[in-house]
Amino acid sequence: MDVFFKRNGAHSFTATQHTSGAWNPQEQHISPTLGLITHIIESDAQARGHDHLQVSRISFDIYGVVPIATYDYSVEVLRPGRTIELVEVLLTYGGRVIVRARAWLTLEVETASLAASPFPALTPLEDMEEFAGSSVWPGDYITTLRAYRHQFEPGRAHFWLASTVDLADEPTSQFAKSAALLDTANGMSVREDPRKVAYPNVELTVTYIRKPHAPVPGVQPQPVPQDPVGLPWQAGDVSVSFGPTGLGTTHTVWHDAYGPFAVVTQSLTVRPLR
């Protein structure tokens, strides 16, 4: 499969053209980058012998546009511990920070008997229609996605989504591949035409209920799309809200075949285009 990133050194990756879009095709769509940072967090924990910890939450602060280029990264453990850690990743280009991510890692323990969630079920797959994101958004990244969607109203939808391009040219987990899709929710049910209103997100925060794409004891998996994309399908229940003073938020409950696995919020800066 094609990939979004190729390793360029011990602490650097080069983005491929598949990452381009969506507000400007000459820049990266941030979604694959968030998956890459998740991969970096996982790899660092494994290298330090702390893979008994699991990612609980990651907050990504996006400092500016991301060029389609080679960039470096660094990892620092801000709060070390045997059962709880706080880890920071800085992604830099030309000495300038592009994305700052902070991840809480917590001890993995057995709580299957307590597992439950009140989030509502998704619209059945048979009631969704194929959705071409490239009909709304420019850039190569959007063309790498396959999607089915049921839209209730502008800014409110259920959808299934998968990528036809792998994350990197080295082994990456299903967890990291899943994270590479999280930022797409902001464009899966547009509230306003992006040619008339800009509403990029300045950050994304994901809080996990469990690891995605892992069987849940006692839960029968739901049907997922059967398109042969090569990577796992995951679904979203998305709501996009704009306020009266240029603020906005995208709230998404992400699902896999076994139900909800994470809640994602994105803080938007809403700007009418003239």
GUDO-652219 format. One record per residue: residue in one letter; y, z negated, x of N, C-alpha, C in turn. Coordinates in steps of 0.1 Angstrom, whole numbers, padded with zeros to 4 digits, always signed. Layout:
% residues N
AYZXYZXYZX...
//
This chain:
% residues 274
M-0012+0000+0008+0000+0000+0000+0013+0000+0009D+0023+0005+0003+0036+0004+0010+0041-0011+0009V+0050-0014+0018+0055-0028+0018+0070-0029+0018F+0075-0040+0014+0090-0043+0014+0095-0046+0028F+0087-0053+0036+0092-0058+0049+0081-0056+0060K+0086-0053+0072+0078-0052+0083+0082-0062+0094R+0072-0069+0100+0076-0079+0110+0082-0072+0122N+0093-0078+0127+0099-0071+0138+0100-0081+0151G+0094-0093+0149+0094-0102+0160+0090-0116+0155A+0089-0126+0164+0084-0139+0160+0092-0145+0148H+0105-0142+0148+0114-0148+0137+0123-0137+0131S+0117-0125+0129+0125-0115+0123+0117-0105+0115F+0123-0099+0105+0116-0088+0097+0126-0077+0095T+0121-0065+0092+0129-0054+0089+0126-0049+0074A+0136-0048+0066+0135-0043+0052+0133-0028+0052T+0124-0024+0043+0122-0010+0041+0131-0005+0029Q+0131+0008+0027+0140+0014+0017+0135+0010+0003H+0123+0005+0001+0117+0001-0012+0125-0011-0017T+0133-0018-0009+0141-0030-0013+0154-0026-0019S+0158-0014-0020+0172-0010-0023+0175-0012-0038G+0188-0016-0041+0192-0018-0055+0195-0033-0057A+0199-0037-0069+0201-0029-0081+0216-0027-0083W+0225-0036-0079+0239-0034-0082+0245-0023-0073N+0239-0021-0061+0243-0011-0051+0231-0006-0044P+0227+0007-0046+0215+0012-0039+0215+0011-0024Q+0227+0010-0018+0229+0009-0003+0226-0005+0002E+0223-0015-0007+0220-0029-0004+0207-0032-0009Q+0202-0044-0005+0189-0049-0010+0190-0055-0024H+0180-0053-0032+0177-0062-0043+0172-0075-0037I+0177-0086-0042+0174-0099-0036+0160-0103-0039S+0154-0098-0049+0141-0103-0053+0130-0103-0042P+0128-0091-0036+0117-0092-0025+0121-0102-0014T+0134-0103-0011+0138-0113+0000+0134-0127-0004L+0134-0131-0017+0130-0144-0021+0115-0146-0019G+0108-0136-0021+0093-0136-0018+0090-0138-0004L+0098-0131+0005+0096-0132+0019+0099-0146+0024I+0110-0152+0019+0114-0166+0023+0103-0175+0019T+0097-0173+0007+0086-0182+0002+0074-0180+0012H+0071-0168+0016+0061-0166+0026+0064-0174+0039I+0076-0173+0044+0080-0181+0056+0078-0196+0054I+0082-0201+0042+0080-0215+0040+0065-0219+0040E+0057-0211+0034+0042-0213+0034+0036-0212+0048S+0040-0202+0055+0035-0200+0069+0039-0211+0078D+0051-0216+0077+0055-0228+0085+0047-0240+0082A+0045-0243+0069+0037-0255+0066+0023-0254+0071Q+0017-0242+0070+0004-0240+0076+0004-0242+0091A+0013-0237+0098+0014-0238+0112+0016-0252+0117R+0022-0261+0109+0024-0275+0112+0013-0284+0107G+0003-0278+0101-0008-0285+0096-0005-0293+0083H+0005-0288+0075+0009-0295+0063+0006-0287+0051D-0005-0279+0051-0008-0271+0040-0015-0280+0029H-0016-0293+0031-0020-0302+0020-0008-0304+0010L+0004-0300+0014+0015-0301+0005+0017-0288-0002Q+0023-0289-0015+0025-0277-0023+0040-0276-0026V+0044-0263-0028+0059-0261-0031+0061-0266-0045S+0071-0275-0047+0074-0280-0060+0087-0273-0065R+0097-0270-0057+0109-0264-0061+0115-0257-0049I+0121-0245-0051+0129-0238-0041+0142-0234-0047S+0153-0238-0040+0166-0233-0044+0171-0223-0034F+0175-0211-0038+0179-0200-0030+0194-0199-0032D+0203-0201-0022+0217-0198-0023+0220-0185-0016I+0226-0176-0023+0228-0162-0018+0242-0161-0013Y+0244-0160+0000+0258-0160+0005+0265-0147+0004G+0258-0136+0002+0265-0123+0002+0255-0112+0000V+0259-0100+0001+0250-0089+0000+0240-0088+0011V+0229-0083+0008+0218-0082+0018+0216-0068+0023P+0219-0065+0036+0218-0051+0040+0203-0047+0041I+0200-0034+0041+0187-0029+0043+0186-0027+0058A+0181-0038+0065+0182-0038+0080+0172-0049+0085T+0173-0052+0098+0165-0062+0104+0173-0075+0104Y+0167-0086+0100+0173-0099+0100+0164-0110+0105D+0170-0120+0110+0163-0132+0116+0162-0143+0106Y+0153-0153+0110+0152-0165+0102+0149-0177+0110S+0153-0188+0105+0149-0201+0112+0144-0211+0101V+0136-0220+0105+0130-0230+0096+0133-0244+0102E+0137-0253+0094+0140-0267+0098+0135-0277+0087V+0127-0287+0092+0123-0297+0083+0134-0308+0082L+0141-0308+0070+0152-0318+0069+0147-0332+0065R+0136-0333+0058+0131-0346+0054+0116-0345+0056P+0112-0350+0068+0097-0349+0071+0090-0360+0063G+0077-0358+0061+0069-0368+0054+0055-0364+0053R+0046-0373+0050+0032-0370+0048+0029-0365+0034T+0037-0370+0025+0035-0366+0011+0046-0359+0004I+0058-0359+0010+0070-0352+0005+0078-0347+0017E+0082-0335+0016+0090-0329+0026+0101-0320+0020L+0113-0319+0027+0123-0310+0024+0125-0300+0035V+0123-0287+0033+0124-0277+0043+0135-0267+0040E+0142-0263+0051+0153-0254+0049+0150-0241+0057V+0152-0229+0051+0151-0216+0058+0165-0210+0057L+0169-0205+0069+0181-0197+0069+0178-0183+0073L+0182-0173+0065+0180-0159+0067+0194-0154+0072T+0194-0148+0084+0207-0144+0090+0207-0129+0094Y+0219-0123+0094+0221-0109+0098+0233-0109+0107G+0232-0104+0119+0244-0104+0128+0250-0117+0130G+0242-0128+0130+0247-0141+0132+0253-0148+0119R+0253-0140+0108+0258-0146+0096+0247-0149+0086V+0248-0161+0079+0238-0165+0070+0239-0156+0057I+0227-0151+0053+0226-0142+0041+0221-0151+0030V+0210-0158+0032+0204-0167+0022+0200-0180+0028R+0204-0191+0022+0199-0204+0025+0190-0209+0015A+0178-0213+0018+0168-0218+0009+0163-0232+0013R+0162-0240+0003+0157-0254+0005+0145-0256-0004A+0134-0260+0001+0122-0262-0006+0117-0276-0005W+0114-0282-0017+0107-0295-0017+0092-0292-0018L+0084-0299-0009+0070-0298-0008+0064-0312-0012T+0055-0312-0020+0049-0325-0025+0034-0325-0024L+0028-0337-0023+0014-0338-0022+0006-0332-0033E-0004-0325-0030-0013-0319-0040-0024-0329-0044V-0024-0333-0057-0034-0343-0062-0040-0338-0075E-0051-0344-0079-0058-0339-0091-0052-0345-0104T-0046-0336-0112-0040-0340-0125-0044-0331-0136A-0056-0325-0135-0061-0315-0145-0062-0321-0159S-0066-0334-0160-0067-0340-0173-0054-0343-0180L-0043-0342-0172-0030-0344-0178-0022-0331-0181A-0028-0320-0176-0020-0307-0177-0017-0303-0191A-0005-0300-0194+0000-0296-0207+0014-0291-0206S+0018-0282-0215+0031-0277-0216+0035-0273-0230P+0047-0276-0235+0051-0273-0248+0058-0259-0249F+0059-0252-0238+0066-0239-0239+0059-0230-0249P+0066-0222-0257+0059-0213-0267+0052-0202-0260A+0042-0197-0268+0034-0186-0263+0042-0173-0263L+0038-0163-0255+0044-0150-0254+0040-0141-0265T+0049-0131-0268+0045-0121-0277+0032-0114-0272P+0023-0111-0281+0010-0105-0277+0013-0092-0270L+0005-0089-0260+0007-0076-0252+0007-0064-0260E-0001-0064-0271-0002-0052-0279+0011-0049-0287D+0019-0059-0288+0032-0058-0295+0044-0054-0285M+0040-0052-0273+0051-0049-0263+0050-0033-0261E+0061-0028-0256+0062-0014-0252+0065-0012-0237E+0061-0001-0232+0063+0001-0218+0078+0002-0215F+0083-0004-0205+0097-0005-0202+0100+0001-0188A+0109+0011-0187+0113+0016-0174+0126+0010-0170G+0126+0001-0160+0138-0005-0156+0148+0005-0150S+0143+0016-0144+0151+0026-0138+0160+0033-0148S+0157+0031-0161+0166+0037-0171+0179+0029-0172V+0179+0017-0167+0191+0008-0167+0197+0006-0153W+0188+0004-0143+0192+0000-0130+0190+0011-0120P+0199+0012-0110+0196+0022-0099+0189+0015-0088G+0185+0023-0078+0178+0018-0066+0163+0020-0065D+0158+0020-0053+0143+0022-0052+0135+0011-0056Y+0140-0002-0055+0132-0013-0059+0127-0013-0073I+0136-0009-0082+0133-0009-0096+0122+0001-0099T+0121+0012-0091+0110+0022-0093+0097+0017-0089T+0096+0006-0081+0084+0001-0077+0077-0008-0087L+0084-0011-0098+0079-0020-0108+0073-0013-0120R+0063-0020-0126+0057-0015-0139+0059-0027-0149A+0064-0023-0161+0067-0034-0170+0064-0030-0185Y+0061-0041-0193+0059-0040-0207+0069-0050-0213R+0075-0047-0224+0085-0056-0229+0086-0056-0244H+0089-0068-0250+0093-0070-0264+0107-0076-0264Q+0117-0068-0268+0131-0073-0268+0134-0078-0282F+0139-0091-0283+0143-0097-0296+0158-0093-0299E+0166-0093-0288+0180-0089-0289+0185-0087-0275P+0197-0082-0273+0202-0081-0259+0203-0095-0253G+0197-0095-0241+0196-0108-0234+0185-0117-0237R+0175-0113-0246+0164-0121-0250+0152-0113-0251A+0141-0116-0243+0129-0107-0243+0117-0115-0237H+0105-0110-0241+0093-0113-0234+0088-0101-0227F+0082-0102-0215+0078-0091-0207+0066-0094-0198W+0059-0084-0194+0049-0084-0184+0054-0075-0172L+0052-0079-0160+0057-0072-0149+0048-0072-0137A+0048-0061-0129+0040-0061-0117+0046-0051-0107S+0043-0053-0094+0049-0045-0084+0038-0035-0078T+0042-0023-0075+0033-0014-0068+0034-0014-0053V+0043-0023-0048+0045-0024-0034+0042-0038-0029D+0035-0039-0018+0032-0052-0012+0044-0059-0005L+0043-0072-0003+0054-0079+0002+0057-0076+0017A+0047-0076+0025+0049-0074+0040+0037-0068+0046D+0039-0064+0059+0028-0058+0066+0019-0068+0074E+0018-0080+0068+0009-0090+0073+0004-0098+0061P-0007-0106+0062-0013-0113+0051-0002-0122+0044T-0001-0121+0031+0008-0129+0023+0000-0134+0011S+0003-0146+0006-0004-0152-0005+0000-0147-0018Q-0008-0149-0029-0004-0145-0042+0009-0153-0046F+0010-0165-0041+0022-0173-0044+0034-0167-0039A+0034-0162-0027+0046-0155-0022+0049-0142-0029K+0038-0134-0032+0040-0122-0039+0046-0124-0053S+0042-0135-0059+0047-0138-0072+0062-0141-0071A+0066-0149-0061+0080-0152-0059+0089-0140-0057A+0083-0129-0052+0091-0117-0050+0095-0110-0063L+0090-0115-0074+0093-0109-0087+0103-0117-0095L+0106-0130-0090+0113-0139-0099+0128-0135-0102D+0134-0128-0093+0148-0124-0095+0150-0113-0104T+0139-0106-0108+0140-0094-0117+0143-0098-0131A+0141-0111-0135+0143-0115-0149+0157-0112-0153N+0167-0113-0145+0181-0111-0148+0183-0096-0154G+0174-0087-0150+0176-0073-0154+0166-0069-0165M+0157-0078-0169+0146-0073-0178+0151-0073-0193S+0162-0079-0196+0168-0078-0209+0183-0080-0208V+0190-0069-0205+0204-0070-0202+0212-0073-0215R+0222-0082-0213+0231-0086-0224+0242-0076-0225E+0246-0070-0214+0257-0060-0214+0253-0049-0204D+0258-0037-0207+0255-0025-0198+0261-0029-0184P+0252-0028-0174+0257-0032-0160+0267-0022-0154R+0269-0010-0161+0279-0001-0157+0293-0005-0162K+0293-0015-0171+0305-0020-0177+0308-0034-0174V+0298-0042-0171+0299-0056-0168+0290-0059-0156A+0296-0065-0145+0287-0070-0134+0284-0085-0137Y+0271-0089-0134+0267-0103-0136+0257-0106-0126P+0259-0104-0113+0250-0108-0103+0248-0124-0102N+0237-0128-0097+0234-0142-0096+0238-0147-0082V+0244-0158-0081+0248-0164-0067+0237-0173-0062E+0228-0176-0070+0217-0185-0066+0205-0183-0076L+0194-0188-0072+0182-0188-0080+0174-0201-0076T+0170-0209-0087+0162-0221-0085+0149-0220-0093V+0138-0221-0086+0125-0221-0092+0119-0234-0091T+0114-0240-0102+0107-0252-0103+0093-0250-0108Y+0083-0253-0101+0069-0249-0104+0062-0260-0112I+0054-0255-0122+0045-0264-0129+0031-0264-0122R+0028-0253-0116+0015-0251-0109+0016-0238-0101K+0006-0236-0092+0006-0223-0085+0002-0212-0094P+0009-0200-0094+0006-0189-0102-0007-0182-0098H-0013-0175-0107-0025-0167-0105-0037-0175-0100A-0038-0187-0103-0050-0195-0100-0056-0200-0113P-0069-0199-0115-0075-0203-0128-0072-0218-0131V-0070-0220-0144-0067-0234-0149-0080-0238-0156P-0086-0250-0153-0098-0254-0159-0096-0256-0174G-0106-0250-0182-0105-0252-0196-0096-0242-0204V-0089-0234-0196-0080-0224-0203-0085-0210-0202Q-0086-0204-0213-0091-0190-0214-0080-0181-0211P-0081-0172-0201-0070-0163-0197-0066-0153-0208Q-0053-0150-0209-0048-0141-0219-0050-0126-0213P-0051-0116-0222-0051-0103-0217-0039-0099-0210V-0040-0092-0199-0029-0087-0191-0029-0072-0191P-0018-0065-0188-0019-0050-0186-0030-0046-0176Q-0036-0035-0179-0046-0030-0171-0042-0018-0162D-0029-0016-0161-0025-0005-0152-0029-0009-0137P-0035+0000-0130-0040-0003-0116-0029-0003-0106V-0021-0014-0106-0009-0015-0097-0013-0021-0084G-0024-0029-0083-0029-0034-0071-0024-0049-0068L-0014-0053-0075-0009-0067-0074-0009-0074-0088P-0010-0087-0088-0011-0094-0101+0001-0092-0110W-0002-0091-0123+0008-0091-0134+0012-0105-0137Q+0025-0107-0140+0030-0119-0145+0041-0117-0156A+0043-0127-0164+0051-0125-0176+0063-0134-0176G+0073-0130-0184+0085-0139-0185+0090-0140-0199D+0096-0152-0202+0103-0154-0215+0117-0157-0210V+0126-0147-0212+0139-0147-0206+0150-0148-0216S+0161-0155-0213+0173-0156-0221+0185-0155-0211V+0194-0146-0215+0206-0144-0207+0218-0148-0215S+0226-0157-0210+0238-0162-0217+0251-0160-0209F+0261-0156-0215+0275-0155-0209+0284-0164-0216G+0292-0171-0208+0303-0180-0213+0316-0172-0214P+0327-0179-0219+0340-0173-0221+0349-0172-0208T+0344-0178-0197+0353-0178-0185+0347-0173-0173G+0338-0163-0174+0332-0157-0163+0319-0163-0157L+0314-0174-0164+0302-0180-0161+0290-0175-0169G+0278-0176-0164+0266-0172-0171+0254-0177-0165T+0243-0177-0173+0230-0181-0167+0219-0173-0173T+0209-0171-0165+0196-0165-0169+0185-0176-0168H+0178-0179-0179+0168-0189-0179+0155-0182-0182T+0144-0184-0174+0132-0177-0176+0120-0187-0174V+0111-0187-0184+0098-0194-0182+0088-0183-0178W+0083-0184-0166+0073-0175-0160+0059-0179-0164H+0051-0169-0168+0037-0171-0171+0028-0162-0163D+0016-0166-0162+0005-0157-0157-0005-0156-0168A-0017-0152-0166-0027-0151-0176-0031-0164-0182Y-0029-0175-0174-0033-0189-0179-0021-0197-0185G-0010-0190-0187+0001-0197-0193+0013-0199-0184P+0023-0208-0188+0035-0210-0180+0032-0216-0166F+0039-0211-0156+0037-0217-0142+0050-0221-0136A+0061-0217-0141+0074-0220-0134+0086-0218-0144V+0096-0225-0141+0109-0223-0148+0119-0219-0137V+0127-0208-0140+0137-0202-0131+0150-0202-0138T+0160-0207-0131+0174-0205-0135+0182-0197-0125Q+0191-0189-0130+0200-0181-0121+0214-0183-0126S+0223-0187-0117+0237-0189-0120+0244-0175-0118L+0251-0170-0129+0257-0157-0128+0272-0158-0127T+0278-0148-0120+0292-0146-0120+0295-0133-0128V+0301-0135-0140+0303-0124-0150+0316-0118-0148R+0317-0105-0145+0329-0098-0142+0330-0084-0149P+0338-0083-0159+0340-0070-0165+0345-0060-0155L+0339-0048-0156+0343-0037-0146+0354-0028-0152R+0364-0025-0144+0375-0017-0149+0376-0004-0142
//
